[in-house]
Amino acid sequence: MKPVVVTGATGAVGRYVAHGLGSAGRLLVRDAGRAAALGLPGRVLVGDYREPEGLRRAFEGAGAVFAVTNNPLRPADDENIVAAARAAGVGHVVKVSWLGVADPGADDLVARWNREAEERLRASGLLWTVLRLRSPMSNALGWAAGVRAEGVVRALGGDAATAAVDPRDVAEVAVAAVRDPAAHAGRVYGLTGPVALSARQQTAELAAVLGRPLRFEELSEEQALAGWRRKLPEPVAQALLAAARRRADGAAASVLPTVAEVTGRAPGTFRGWAERCRGSFV
């Protein structure tokens, strides 16, 4: 098997892709120390999406690329990955996208960015597989500081159900795709967890895992937007608000069978994810 380049290899999904590939992984990271701290297998390369020539060198001789980008204000990152893959003769790109792309009511910055990235990949002449995620369970790690300090989870839309997906399941689908492009190229996979839970319900699950009570506090739109603005550019904060409004209308509640169809096993539960990540909350 030719090497597989794993971009975002220290991220929530990429780290599991790295472990799934083992020595076949070529891990593209910004911080080699973080990759070492996580104990990731494979060859570590330091690179940046904004350096096309460096990307091309990292991709030389690879058979596939697992592509994940995270900045909707930098669409050139996706352009550079596709161009470098083509220039380096990579045969297959497995791209992480978002299930909101399939929602005709989703027209915010993040939805448009993902749609355009998918379209660019399809038009590239490369073999491709697209993994459209529902919200990853790892988003709940954003609650960790409040849980540790106060025993509180604060979120907008506490009753909006979301079929959040375990990042480990996404990674398993990605590894299956890069190992067998004949079976998975040209496919768009929508990936969810086994059940839709609200933030209140996730809080209750987390409390059960921790063995102590947790309090849920509903944020207003104004409070949530203020928090996002402290960390993110205004267009991204507005996109998150738009997504939260769609979730409140039920847009994220559908459960899809894809994880089981590709991996042959049931997708992981939020309780299982919380047990695995318990140390982040104590």
N, C-alpha and C positions, 0 to 999 in steps of 0.2 A: 504493500500500500504506500502510495506517495505521501509525503507530509501534508498535513492539513493546517493551514494558518487559522488560528483562533484569535480574532480581534476582540478587544474588551475581555481579555482572559482572566482578569481579576474581578470581573463583575458578577452579579447575582447568578446569571446563566453561564457565562463564559467559564467560570471556575469548574463547573460540573462538566462542561464540554471537554475541558482540559483533562480532567480525571477519566472521562470516558474514552478519550483517545490515547492516553498514556504516552508512550515514547513517540507515537506518530504525530503528536501535536507540536506545532511551531507557534509559540505564544507571543503575540504582539501586545506589548504593554507600555505604559508610560513610566511605570515605577517598578524596576526589577526587584527592589527590596520587598515590595508588597507581594509579588509573585512568590518570592522565597519564603516569606512569612506564612503564606497560605499553603506551602508545601506542594505547589503545583508541579506535576510531572511535565516532561517535554522540554524542548529547547526554547529559552526565553530570549526574545528580541525586543529592544526598546525602539519605539517608533511613534510617529504622529500622523494622523490622517491628513494633516495639512502639508505634508512633505511627500509629493507624488513619487519622486525618485526613490526615496527611502522605502515607500510602500512596494514599489516594483521590485526592489532588491529582496525585500522580505518575502515576496510572493514567488520568486524564481524557484522553479522546480517543484512547486506545490501542486497537488492534484485538486485541491478544493480550498475554499475560504469560508469560514463561518463569520458572517459580517453583522456586527451590531454597532449602531451609532446612537448617540443620545442627545444631540443638540439640534433642535429644529431650526435654529437660526443659522446653522452652518450646513446647508444642503450640499455644499461642495465636498463635504466629507464622503458622502455616498458616491458622488461623481468620481472622486479620486480612487475609491476602492474599486469600483467597476473598471475604470480606465487602467489601473495598475494590474488587476486580474487579467484583463484582456492582453495587455502588453507583455505580461509574464507567461502567457500561455496556460493559465489556470483553466481547468475544464469546467468547474462547477462552483457556484456561489450559493450558499444557504443563508438567507437574509432574514433577520428578525424584524417583524413589522407589528402592527397593532390591529386588533379586531375591529376597532372603530372605523377602519378603512371601508369595511363592508356595510356600515350604517349610513344610509343616504342622508340622514339628518346631521351627520357629523361633518362640519365644514370649518372647524377651527384650525389654527396653525399646525397643531400636531397631526391632525387627520390629513391635511393637505400635504404636509412634508412626507408622511409615510406613503401616501398614494403616489406622489411624484417619484419617490425612491423605488417603489415597486415597478412603476412604468419604465423607469430608466433601466432597471435590471432586465426586464423582459425584452427591451429593445436592444440589448447589448450584444446579442449573438452568442452569449454564454449559456451553458446549461444553468438552470436556476431552480431553487425551491424557496418558497416564502413561508415563514412561520408567523402567523398572526396571533399574537398573544392577547388574552384577556389580562387584566391587571395581575402582575405577579404577587404571590403571597408575601414576598420579601418587602413589598411596600410597607407592611406593618412594622418593619424595623424602624420606621420613622417615629413610632410611638415609644421606642425603648427608653429614651431619657425620661419621659413623663411617667412611665410605669415604674422605673427604678426609683425615681425621686419622690413621687407622690402617689403612686398606685392609681394613676389616672390616664385614660385614653381620651384625647380630644380630636374630634374630626367633624367634618361637614357631611351631612347626609347620612346620619347614623342608621337610618332604616332602609337605605337603598341597597338592594341585594346585588352582589357581584360574584360571578363564578370564577373567582381568582384561581390562578394556576400555580402549581409548585414549580419554581425554576428548575428543579432537578428533572421534572418530566419534560420540560421544554428542551433541556440539554439532551435527554435520551432520544427524543425525536430528531434533534439536529445530528447527533452521532449516527443514527440509523440512516439519515439522508446522505451524509457525506460518505459513508461506507458503501452505499448501494445507489449510486445516481440513476442507474437504469430503472430502479423501482420508484424513485422519488422525484426525479427531475420533471419540471413543468407542473408541479403540484403546489397548491396553496392550502396549507393546513391551518385551520382555526383551532387554537389550543385553549382549553378551559380546565378548571378543576371539576370535581364530581358533583358539586352542589353549590348553589348560590347562597352566600351568607352576607348579612349586613355587617357594618362595622360594630354594631352593638353585639351581634352574635359572635363575631370574631373575638371581641373583648371577653365574652363569657368563656369561649374556648380557651383563650390564653390564660384566664384566671384559673380554670380547671387544671391546666398544665403546671402553673406556678404554685398551685395549692394555696392561694390567698385571694381575697376579694379585690376586684378592680372596679373603678367607677368610670362610667362613660359620660363625657360632657359634650353636648352638641354645640358645634361652632356655628355662628351665623355666617352668611356669605361674606359679610364685611370682615369678620375676624379671619376666616380662612384666606381670603384674598390678601389681607395685610401680612399674614404669615408667609404666603408664597412670594409676595413682593420683597420681603426681606432677603430671600435666597435666590430669586430668579428674575430675569428680565420681564418687563410688563407683558409683552405678547405671550410669553409662556404661562405666566400667572393667569391671564385671561383664558387661555386654552384649557387650563386645568379647571377653571370655574365652569366653562362650557361643558366639559366632560362630566363634572359632578351633577350638573343639571340634567344631562341625559341619563345618568345612572338613576337619578330620582324618578325619572319617567319609565324605568325598567329596561333601559337599553343594554345593560350589562348582565342581565340575569340568565340568559340562555346558556344551557349546558350542552356541550358538543362531545361526541364520542371519539374524537380523533386520537387522543392519547392512547386509549385502549386499542384502537384499530392499528396504530403503528407499532406500539411497544408490546402488545399482547398482555398487558396487565392494566388494572384499574388505576386511574390517576390518584396521586396522593391527596390526602385530606388536609385541611387547615390545621387540625389537631396534630397530625403527624409532622407537618412543617414546624409548628410551634414547639413540639417536643425536641425536634432536631436542633432548633435555634434557641432553646431555652436560655442558654448562657448569656445571650445578648440582653435579656430582660431582668437579670438578677444582679 
